[in-house]
Amino acid sequence: MKLASKYLLLFVASGAVCLSTSIATVAGAWETRTSPFACMTFGGVPVHRGGGIGNDGMTPMEVLCDVRDETGATKQSTTQLHIHGYDDTTVDSVFATACRTSAFFRGGACTPSVATGLGGLGDYQLNLPVAGFWATVTDFGYVVISIPPKQGNAFISGVRGIYQAD
């Protein structure tokens, strides 16, 4: 009986250690994924394509998405912001930039744009330089993605989602 209670105590103690270790590792880290269907589009002709939003129009399309900013996943702690999608045109590129708007006065700022480059790249991931960009708590953060017009009858580009993490 004594041996069984020692094993039971050891089992419970090891479970407590495992639990406390796993909580400590996850507590500071976060990541979010946002579907483009939570975004707004301007210009172009937005269509559902390949699990995302594509531009089936003859003019460029702007896709504006908010940046997650909530307790435990603040925009100020964001160090990684990746845009995922597909670029099927050979004459233009997909561009993306991270921006902020002030809560208390007109104006704001954006990071330098990043682009896919020419050449019908196919699947892409654009990495935006955002570490420290949203330092002010009261600023509103958002992302602007510029999708080129369709090329010919079949080639359109689009966005599948946004990955944000600390």
VEXTI-584654 format. One record per residue (C-alpha): residue number from 0; y, z, x negated. Coordinates in nm, 4 decimals. Each point is the difference from the previous one (the first is absolute). Layout:
<site zati="NUM" yy="Y" zz="Z" xx="X"/>
...
END
This chain:
<site zati="0" yy="0.0000" zz="0.0000" xx="0.0000"/>
<site zati="1" yy="0.2391" zz="0.0793" xx="-0.2826"/>
<site zati="2" yy="-0.0657" zz="-0.3358" xx="-0.1658"/>
<site zati="3" yy="0.0751" zz="-0.1882" xx="0.3240"/>
<site zati="4" yy="0.3342" zz="0.1777" xx="0.0482"/>
<site zati="5" yy="0.0994" zz="-0.0778" xx="-0.3617"/>
<site zati="6" yy="-0.0706" zz="-0.3703" xx="0.0600"/>
<site zati="7" yy="0.1918" zz="0.0121" xx="0.3270"/>
<site zati="8" yy="0.2974" zz="0.1631" xx="-0.1737"/>
<site zati="9" yy="-0.0148" zz="-0.2578" xx="-0.2798"/>
<site zati="10" yy="-0.0179" zz="-0.2832" xx="0.2552"/>
<site zati="11" yy="0.3038" zz="0.1299" xx="0.1936"/>
<site zati="12" yy="0.1993" zz="0.0562" xx="-0.3217"/>
<site zati="13" yy="-0.0714" zz="-0.3506" xx="-0.1301"/>
<site zati="14" yy="0.1030" zz="-0.1437" xx="0.3371"/>
<site zati="15" yy="0.3298" zz="0.1896" xx="-0.0154"/>
<site zati="16" yy="0.0673" zz="-0.1250" xx="-0.3544"/>
<site zati="17" yy="-0.0745" zz="-0.3614" xx="0.1006"/>
<site zati="18" yy="0.2233" zz="0.0253" xx="0.3036"/>
<site zati="19" yy="0.2923" zz="0.1525" xx="-0.1905"/>
<site zati="20" yy="-0.0321" zz="-0.2613" xx="-0.2751"/>
<site zati="21" yy="-0.0027" zz="-0.2914" xx="0.2417"/>
<site zati="22" yy="0.2998" zz="0.1356" xx="0.1909"/>
<site zati="23" yy="0.1969" zz="0.0451" xx="-0.3218"/>
<site zati="24" yy="-0.0647" zz="-0.3582" xx="-0.1073"/>
<site zati="25" yy="0.1000" zz="-0.1601" xx="0.3276"/>
<site zati="26" yy="0.2967" zz="0.2197" xx="0.0883"/>
<site zati="27" yy="0.2578" zz="-0.1841" xx="-0.2150"/>
<site zati="28" yy="-0.1231" zz="-0.3546" xx="0.0469"/>
<site zati="29" yy="0.0645" zz="-0.2277" xx="0.2974"/>
<site zati="30" yy="-0.0157" zz="-0.3651" xx="0.0915"/>
<site zati="31" yy="0.0750" zz="-0.1997" xx="0.3119"/>
<site zati="32" yy="-0.0711" zz="-0.3497" xx="0.1177"/>
<site zati="33" yy="0.2237" zz="-0.1731" xx="0.2527"/>
<site zati="34" yy="-0.1012" zz="-0.3021" xx="0.2032"/>
<site zati="35" yy="0.2579" zz="-0.2796" xx="0.0268"/>
<site zati="36" yy="-0.0351" zz="0.0284" xx="0.3780"/>
<site zati="37" yy="0.2157" zz="0.3155" xx="-0.0290"/>
<site zati="38" yy="0.2799" zz="-0.2134" xx="-0.1495"/>
<site zati="39" yy="0.2722" zz="-0.2235" xx="0.1470"/>
<site zati="40" yy="0.0292" zz="-0.3724" xx="-0.0654"/>
<site zati="41" yy="0.3123" zz="-0.2177" xx="-0.0043"/>
<site zati="42" yy="0.0018" zz="-0.3800" xx="-0.0169"/>
<site zati="43" yy="-0.3036" zz="-0.2165" xx="-0.0485"/>
<site zati="44" yy="-0.2864" zz="0.0000" xx="0.2485"/>
<site zati="45" yy="-0.2145" zz="0.3135" xx="-0.0427"/>
<site zati="46" yy="-0.3715" zz="-0.0488" xx="0.0696"/>
<site zati="47" yy="-0.3098" zz="0.2147" xx="-0.0459"/>
<site zati="48" yy="-0.1896" zz="-0.1427" xx="-0.2963"/>
<site zati="49" yy="-0.2575" zz="0.1439" xx="-0.2351"/>
<site zati="50" yy="0.0462" zz="0.3574" xx="0.1184"/>
<site zati="51" yy="0.3759" zz="-0.0124" xx="-0.0481"/>
<site zati="52" yy="0.3183" zz="-0.1770" xx="0.1028"/>
<site zati="53" yy="0.0515" zz="-0.3577" xx="-0.1150"/>
<site zati="54" yy="0.2956" zz="-0.2353" xx="0.0293"/>
<site zati="55" yy="-0.0908" zz="-0.3092" xx="0.2025"/>
<site zati="56" yy="0.3621" zz="-0.1183" xx="0.0133"/>
<site zati="57" yy="0.2068" zz="-0.2513" xx="-0.1935"/>
<site zati="58" yy="0.2530" zz="0.2652" xx="-0.1144"/>
<site zati="59" yy="-0.0533" zz="0.3155" xx="-0.2082"/>
<site zati="60" yy="-0.0966" zz="0.3224" xx="0.1800"/>
<site zati="61" yy="0.1217" zz="0.3484" xx="-0.0914"/>
<site zati="62" yy="-0.2377" zz="0.2902" xx="0.0607"/>
<site zati="63" yy="0.1686" zz="0.3436" xx="-0.0024"/>
<site zati="64" yy="-0.2188" zz="0.3105" xx="-0.0219"/>
<site zati="65" yy="0.1026" zz="0.3648" xx="-0.0129"/>
<site zati="66" yy="-0.1073" zz="0.2193" xx="-0.2888"/>
<site zati="67" yy="-0.2066" zz="0.3022" xx="0.1014"/>
<site zati="68" yy="0.1979" zz="0.3211" xx="-0.0384"/>
<site zati="69" yy="-0.1642" zz="0.3111" xx="0.1399"/>
<site zati="70" yy="-0.1016" zz="0.3469" xx="-0.1085"/>
<site zati="71" yy="-0.2578" zz="-0.0323" xx="-0.2745"/>
<site zati="72" yy="0.0719" zz="-0.3726" xx="-0.0513"/>
<site zati="73" yy="0.3695" zz="-0.0313" xx="-0.0752"/>
<site zati="74" yy="0.1769" zz="-0.3140" xx="-0.1114"/>
<site zati="75" yy="0.1525" zz="0.2001" xx="-0.2877"/>
<site zati="76" yy="-0.3456" zz="0.0602" xx="-0.1513"/>
<site zati="77" yy="-0.1087" zz="-0.3643" xx="0.0373"/>
<site zati="78" yy="-0.0925" zz="-0.1530" xx="-0.3360"/>
<site zati="79" yy="-0.2118" zz="-0.2924" xx="0.1199"/>
<site zati="80" yy="0.0879" zz="-0.2597" xx="0.2605"/>
<site zati="81" yy="-0.2223" zz="-0.3072" xx="0.0238"/>
<site zati="82" yy="0.0303" zz="-0.2901" xx="0.2422"/>
<site zati="83" yy="-0.3284" zz="-0.1803" xx="0.0772"/>
<site zati="84" yy="-0.0279" zz="-0.3447" xx="0.1560"/>
<site zati="85" yy="-0.0708" zz="-0.3665" xx="-0.0589"/>
<site zati="86" yy="0.2134" zz="-0.2829" xx="-0.1379"/>
<site zati="87" yy="-0.1321" zz="-0.3404" xx="0.0991"/>
<site zati="88" yy="0.3034" zz="-0.2168" xx="-0.0756"/>
<site zati="89" yy="0.0471" zz="-0.1894" xx="-0.3241"/>
<site zati="90" yy="0.3765" zz="-0.0552" xx="0.0413"/>
<site zati="91" yy="0.1350" zz="0.3529" xx="0.0510"/>
<site zati="92" yy="-0.0768" zz="0.3685" xx="-0.0637"/>
<site zati="93" yy="-0.0339" zz="0.3256" xx="0.1882"/>
<site zati="94" yy="0.2781" zz="0.2438" xx="-0.0999"/>
<site zati="95" yy="0.0186" zz="0.3747" xx="0.0571"/>
<site zati="96" yy="0.2557" zz="0.2712" xx="-0.0697"/>
<site zati="97" yy="0.0303" zz="0.3710" xx="0.0808"/>
<site zati="98" yy="0.3287" zz="0.1090" xx="0.1579"/>
<site zati="99" yy="0.1843" zz="0.3064" xx="0.1231"/>
<site zati="100" yy="0.2768" zz="0.0555" xx="0.2513"/>
<site zati="101" yy="0.2242" zz="0.3034" xx="-0.0039"/>
<site zati="102" yy="-0.0093" zz="0.2325" xx="0.2983"/>
<site zati="103" yy="0.3688" zz="0.0876" xx="-0.0189"/>
<site zati="104" yy="0.1939" zz="-0.3087" xx="-0.1120"/>
<site zati="105" yy="-0.0325" zz="-0.3772" xx="0.0056"/>
<site zati="106" yy="-0.1881" zz="-0.1550" xx="-0.2816"/>
<site zati="107" yy="-0.3168" zz="0.0367" xx="-0.1967"/>
<site zati="108" yy="-0.1874" zz="-0.1568" xx="-0.2879"/>
<site zati="109" yy="-0.3169" zz="-0.1916" xx="-0.0829"/>
<site zati="110" yy="-0.2284" zz="-0.0183" xx="-0.3010"/>
<site zati="111" yy="-0.0317" zz="-0.3296" xx="-0.1857"/>
<site zati="112" yy="-0.2225" zz="-0.2453" xx="0.1909"/>
<site zati="113" yy="-0.3508" zz="-0.0790" xx="-0.1123"/>
<site zati="114" yy="-0.1713" zz="-0.3280" xx="0.0899"/>
<site zati="115" yy="-0.3394" zz="-0.1677" xx="0.0017"/>
<site zati="116" yy="0.1109" zz="-0.3071" xx="-0.1949"/>
<site zati="117" yy="-0.0713" zz="-0.3601" xx="0.0907"/>
<site zati="118" yy="-0.3392" zz="-0.1562" xx="0.0266"/>
<site zati="119" yy="-0.1855" zz="0.1040" xx="0.3154"/>
<site zati="120" yy="-0.1158" zz="0.3284" xx="-0.1492"/>
<site zati="121" yy="-0.2221" zz="0.1065" xx="0.2903"/>
<site zati="122" yy="-0.0447" zz="0.3779" xx="0.0303"/>
<site zati="123" yy="0.2793" zz="0.1954" xx="-0.1688"/>
<site zati="124" yy="0.1165" zz="0.3522" xx="-0.0757"/>
<site zati="125" yy="0.3679" zz="0.0546" xx="-0.0769"/>
<site zati="126" yy="0.0847" zz="0.3256" xx="-0.1793"/>
<site zati="127" yy="0.3505" zz="0.1282" xx="0.0722"/>
<site zati="128" yy="0.1770" zz="0.2267" xx="-0.2530"/>
<site zati="129" yy="0.0915" zz="0.2996" xx="0.2216"/>
<site zati="130" yy="-0.0494" zz="0.3173" xx="-0.2087"/>
<site zati="131" yy="0.3197" zz="0.2006" xx="0.0564"/>
<site zati="132" yy="0.1625" zz="-0.2715" xx="0.2160"/>
<site zati="133" yy="0.0003" zz="0.2088" xx="0.3212"/>
<site zati="134" yy="0.1305" zz="0.3174" xx="-0.1663"/>
<site zati="135" yy="0.2408" zz="0.0928" xx="0.2808"/>
<site zati="136" yy="-0.1715" zz="0.1810" xx="0.2866"/>
<site zati="137" yy="0.2391" zz="-0.1377" xx="0.2645"/>
<site zati="138" yy="-0.0428" zz="-0.3686" xx="-0.0918"/>
<site zati="139" yy="-0.2231" zz="-0.2189" xx="0.2161"/>
<site zati="140" yy="-0.2513" zz="-0.2071" xx="-0.1938"/>
<site zati="141" yy="-0.1365" zz="-0.3408" xx="0.0941"/>
<site zati="142" yy="-0.1610" zz="-0.3096" xx="-0.1495"/>
<site zati="143" yy="0.1105" zz="-0.3622" xx="0.0454"/>
<site zati="144" yy="-0.2664" zz="-0.2683" xx="-0.0423"/>
<site zati="145" yy="0.1071" zz="-0.3631" xx="0.0068"/>
<site zati="146" yy="-0.2769" zz="-0.2373" xx="0.1097"/>
<site zati="147" yy="0.0544" zz="-0.3722" xx="-0.0744"/>
<site zati="148" yy="-0.0281" zz="-0.2645" xx="0.2718"/>
<site zati="149" yy="-0.3342" zz="-0.1669" xx="0.0594"/>
<site zati="150" yy="-0.0844" zz="-0.2982" xx="-0.2136"/>
<site zati="151" yy="-0.1390" zz="-0.3050" xx="0.1773"/>
<site zati="152" yy="-0.2369" zz="0.0557" xx="0.2894"/>
<site zati="153" yy="-0.2248" zz="0.2726" xx="-0.1382"/>
<site zati="154" yy="0.1512" zz="0.2048" xx="-0.2811"/>
<site zati="155" yy="0.1788" zz="0.3191" xx="0.1083"/>
<site zati="156" yy="0.0742" zz="0.3232" xx="-0.1841"/>
<site zati="157" yy="0.0157" zz="0.3566" xx="0.1254"/>
<site zati="158" yy="-0.0339" zz="0.3733" xx="-0.0530"/>
<site zati="159" yy="-0.3020" zz="0.2241" xx="0.0702"/>
<site zati="160" yy="0.1462" zz="0.3420" xx="-0.0668"/>
<site zati="161" yy="0.1828" zz="0.2518" xx="-0.2152"/>
<site zati="162" yy="-0.1574" zz="0.2653" xx="-0.2209"/>
<site zati="163" yy="0.2183" zz="0.3010" xx="-0.0886"/>
<site zati="164" yy="-0.1017" zz="0.2945" xx="-0.2200"/>
<site zati="165" yy="0.1279" zz="0.2722" xx="-0.2286"/>
END
